[in-house]
Amino acid sequence: MQKKFDAPSISVLAIPPEESAFALLRLDCYPRHGAGAHYESSYRSRLPINTLTRFASSRFQGKPLVHILGKPMIQRTWERAKLATTLDNVVVATDDEKIAECCRGFGADVIMTSESCRNGTERCNEALLKLQKKYDIVVNIQGDEPLIEPEIIDGIVKSLQGAPDAVFSTAVTSLKPEDAHDPNRVKCVVDNYGYAIYFSRGLIPFNKSGKVNPNFPYLLHLGIQSYDTKFLRIYPELPPTPLQLEEDLEQLKVLENGYKMKVIKVNHDAHGVDTPEDVEKIESLMRQRNIS
């Protein structure tokens, strides 16, 4: 019987660092369409990470370079990613030369990608194609996650390695009541086995009273995900889907095509930076945690 989803905390998800050094597992057969697709891999090992950044954010122009307690936000995110134990490599993928110059300045590897990428997943795929080394899993962290815990990165990697029928993994945390109706805070619902059912900018589930239920464990999606690289190469070939376009959420194209997505629940009281007001919240949290 399939094991049910028990929402492990991040404290139990650390992965021995030697796992990332195993040889690449070659996978020769992969379904091109998700409906009824079943994908099995006994092991996925070599792991790069792409920190994805765009300068021309519609909600917050130039936000990857905004300073958070004296350092650019993208540098804060990169430094956190470097602490993960499961990764062979950490690179920044961007289409903006200002961001690239900044990242090279603090020592990051940078891959320039096309402005034609429609979302972070496509940008991640383009960056992967430009890397000289072959990998089994790619981790995608948005550049606006300056407080992402390395244990969460390791956790989604392990969850994908442990779910041979999934092509994608991501993380959620508890949704704060004040964020229930914020469209910038993406919500998620999962099944009893830890696989994603749906993502939405609206509150889900939504009850008939139209009010937030203080006793329901609503879930907030975090800006981090990992992909099996075979699937990542297929993703750009799949046409946009109705729910993806309506919600403007790239994860929905995965689900609408019948692929499975593993979800872990973690304890994470920070969130990404979507608006200028979020910078003050992040800085306040950093001061509370004595992060310099």
N, C-alpha and C positions, 0 to 999 in steps of 0.2 A: 504494500500500500504506500502511496506517495506521502512523504512527510509533510505535515502542515506547517504553515508559516508561523514562526514563533517570535518574530521581530527581535532579533538579537541586538544587544547594545554594542557600540563600537569597541568597548573594552575587550571583547572576546574575539575580535575579528583580525587581529594581527597575523601576518603571514611570515614564516621564516624567510629571511632574505635570500637564501640559496635557491628558492623556487624560481626566481626570475632568471637564473643562469642556465636552466636546462635548454637542450637543443630545441629548435623549432620543429613542431609537429606538422608534417605536410598533410593537407586535407584536399583530396582530389575531387570529391563529389559534393556538390552543394546545390540545393534547389534554387531556381531562379525566381520562384514565386512562393509566397508564404502560405497560401491557403492549403491547409493540410500538410504543410511542410514539417519534416522532422529532421533535426540536425544532431548528430552525435559526434562528440570529440572526447576521447579518453583523457586528454590533457592539453591545456593551452598554457604556453609558458612565456615566451619573450614579450616584454611589455614596454612600449614607449608611452609617453604622455604628451598630449598637445594642450597647451594653454592657449585658448582661442580669444583673440581680441580684435575689435573693430573700433576705429576712431569715431566714425560717423554714426553714433547711436542716436536714434530718433528721440529718446527720452532724456539723454544726458550726453551732450556733445563732448567728445574727448575724454570720457570718463576713465579709460584705462590709465591715463597719465595723471589723473588727479592725485594729489599728495594726501596720504593718510599717515598722520604723525611723522611727517618728514620724508616718506618714501613713496614713489609712485605705486598706485594700487596694483598694477601688473607685477611689480617687483615683489610686493607682499604675497601675492598669490603664488608666484614662482618659488619663492623661498619656502612656503608651506608645502608645495608639491615635492620639492627636493627631499623632504623629510620622510616620504613614503618609502617603505622597504621593498616593495614588489617591483619597482620600475628599473628598466635598463637605461632609460634615457628620458630627459625632459626637454621639450622644445616649445618655443612660442610660434604659433602660426598666425600670421596677420597679413592684411592687404594694405597696411599703411606704413609708409617709410618713417614717419615720426615715431611710431610705436617701436618699429624695428630698431631704430637708432638708439632709443632709450634702453631697450632690452639688451642690446649688444654692450651698452655702457656698463651694465651691472653684471655682465658675464654670461647671459643666456644665449643658447643656440636659437637661431631664428630661421624660419622658413617662410618665404614670401609666397602668398597665395593670391589667386585671382579675385578681383572685385565681383566677378560673376557668380561666385558661390552663393547659393540661396539661403543657406543656414550653416550652423556650426558643424553639423555632421558632414556636409559636402566639403567644407573647408578642411575638416579632419582627414577626409579621404584624399584630397589633393595633396596635403602635406605628407601623408603616408607614402604616396606614389613617388614623392621626391626624395624620400629617405633611402640611403644606400643599403640599409640592413632590413632583413625580413623579420616580421613580428607576428605573433598570434593574436594579441589583444592590444587595442589602442584605448587609452583613457582620455576622455575629453573633459577638461575643467574650463569653465568660463573664466575669463580674466578678471571678473568682478567678484571673486570669492576670496577676499584677503584673509579670512579666518577659517578656511577649510581645514579640517583636521586630517593629518596624514593617515590616521586610522580609518577614516571613511574611504579614502582612496584604496587602501589595502582591502577594505571590506567589500567594495563592489567588484574588485578583481577576483577575490576568492569566491564570491557568489556566482560569478560567471563561470569560473573554472569548475564549480561544483554543480552547475546546471547545464548538462550537455544538450538539452532541448532548447535552450535559450540562445539568442544571438546578441543580446543587449542586456546590460544591467545598470541600475541606477539606485539612488538613495532618497529616502523621505524622512521627515521628522514631524513632530507634532505641530499642528497649525495653531498659531496664537489667535484668540478670538478677534483681536483688532485687525487681523489680516484676512478675515473670512471673505470679505467682499472686495478685496484689492485685486484687480486683474493682473497686476505685476507679480503676484504670488500664485504660482501655479499649484493646483491641488491634484491629488492622485487618489484613486481607489484601487485596492488589490484584492485578489481572491484568497482563499484559505491556504493556498500553497505558496504564497509570496510572489505571484506573477501579476503584472499590471493589468487592470481591466480598462482604465480610462484616465486621461489627464484633462484638466479644464482650467480656464481662467476664472470660471464661476465656481461657486461653492458646490462641491459634490461630496456625498449625496445631498440632494436638496429636498427637504421635507415639505409636506403640504401646508404647514403653518407659515412657511416663508421665513422662519426665524432660525437663528443659529441655535442648535441644541448644545447646551453647555456640557452635556454628558456624553456626547459622541466624539470618538477619537479621530477627528479630521486630520488629514495628512498633507504636509507641504512638500512639494518636490524641490530637491536641491539641484544646483547647477553643476552636476557632475554625472558622467555616464561612461560606461565602457562598452566596446563593441568587439565582437569577433571580426577579425580583419577580412575574412571571406565575405561576410555580410556587408561590411563597410564598403567594399568595392561594388556591391550590387545596389546599395541604397540610392546612389544618384540616378541609376537607370530606371528606378520605379517612378511612375508619374505621380504628381501631386494628387492627394486624395481630398475628398470633400471636407472631412472633419479637420484634417490638418490645416487646410486653407481657412476654414471658418474660425478656428481657435488660434491659428498662427503658432502651432506647436509641432515641431518636427517629429516628436515621439509618436504622434498619432499615425503618421504614415507607416511606421513599423507595425503597429497594432492592426491597422486597417488592411494590411496585406497578409495578416494571419501569422506573423512571427511572434515569438514569445519573448517577454522582457522580464527579467528577474529584478525584484525590488527588495532592498533591505531597509529596515527602520533603524535610525540612529538617534542618539541624543545630541542635538545641535541647536544651540539657542541663538546663533547668529544667522545672518542671511546675506545674500549678495547685495551689491550696490546697484540699485536701479534708478535712483533719483539723487539730486544733490543733498536732500535731507537725510538720506541714508548714511552719508559720510560721517555726520556727527554721531549717529548711533553706533557705527563701527568703532570710531575713535573712543567713545565712552566705554564700550566693551573691552577694548584693548587696554585702557587705563585700569579697569577693574581687574584685569588678568595680569597686569604688570608686563605687557608686551611692548617692547621698545621698538 
